[in-house]
Amino acid sequence: QVQLVESGGGLLQAGGSLRLSCATSGSIFSINAMGWYRQAPGKQRELVATITSGGCTRYTDSVKGRFTISRDDAKNTVYLQMNSLKPEDTAVYYCNEKAVQGDYWGQGTQVTVSS
């Protein structure tokens, strides 16, 4: 059974930094693309960043230059380094794994940025 567990969320002031982690199990992590999504209150879930098995990354425009996605295949873990955080980054952040058998999601971790 594939499981994804996010951690690292919290409450902080604008301009601060956080690093989210997503530890996975039950899949062949190294061959799967991984992603971070977020959902703010009253809004649809949106893509934040993705990383392929080969390390190619993609970001939504609003986080380019501030967020960095990375992966450690030895630890079956994907990270999201978030710098220069803004109040509009406030959301529940979800980890996603695109496996051959389908998409898997974590339970989410709350990030709240105060002004």
N, C-alpha and C positions, 0 to 999 in steps of 0.2 A: 504494500500500500504506500502510495506516494504521500509524503507529508512535507509541508513547508511551514517553518516557524520564524516569524519576523520578530525583531527586537531592536531597541535603540531609540524608540520614539520618546517624546517628552515635551515639556513646556519651556519655552525660552523666548528671549527678546529678539526683536528684529536685528539683523546683522550677525547673529550667532551662527554656530555650526552644529551639525549632528551627523552621525554616521549610523545608517540603518544596516542591519544584517538580516539575511534570510538563510537559515540553515535547512537543507533539504535531506530527505532520506527516501529510500525505496525506488529510486530511479537511476538511470545512467546519466548522471548530472552532466558529465563532460561533453556529451553530444547534444545537449539541449540548449536552445536559446532561453534566456532568462530576461525578465522585465520587472520594472517597478511601475505601478499605477497608483493613482490617488483619487479619492472621492471626497469632495468638500460637501458640507451640509446643503441639501437642496440642489446639488449638481450631479451630473452624470460622472461615472468613473472615467478618468482620462489617462492616457499613456504618458508616463514621465520619461522613461529611458528603457532601452533594451540593449542587450549584449548577446552576440552570437557565440556559438561554441568556439569560433576562431578568434573571438575578442573584438569583433567589429561592433561599434557602439552607435546609438542613435538617440537623440534627445528631442523633446518637444521644445519649441522656440523659447518659451518662457523660462526655461531652466538652463539654457545653453550658457556656458561660461561660469555657472555657479554650482552645478551638480556634476558628479562623476560616478558612473556605474563601473563596477569592476567585479571580477570573479576569481575565486580560488578553487580550482577543480580538486585539489588535494583535500580540501575541507568541505567540499560540496556546499559552498556558501557563495552567495552573491551579496554585494555591498552597494550602498548608495551614499556617497559622501555629499552632504548638502552644506554649502557655504553661503554666506551673505543672505541668510534666510529673510523672507518678507512675510508680512501678515497674510498675504494671498497664497502662501504656500501651506497654510493651515488646512489639514485634511487627514483622513485615514489613508495610510500608505499600505498598499498590498503588493506582495511578491507574486510573480507569475512564472510558471515553468511550462514551456511548450514542448511536451514529450510527444513521441510518435503516437501514443495511445490517447492523447488529448491534452487539454490545458488543465493545469492544477494551480490552486490559489492558496495563499496563506490566510490567516485569520485577520490580518491587518494590525497596524500599530499607529497610534494617534500621534500626530505632530501638530503642536499648537504654537504659533508665533505671535507674540504680542507686540504692539507698536509702542 
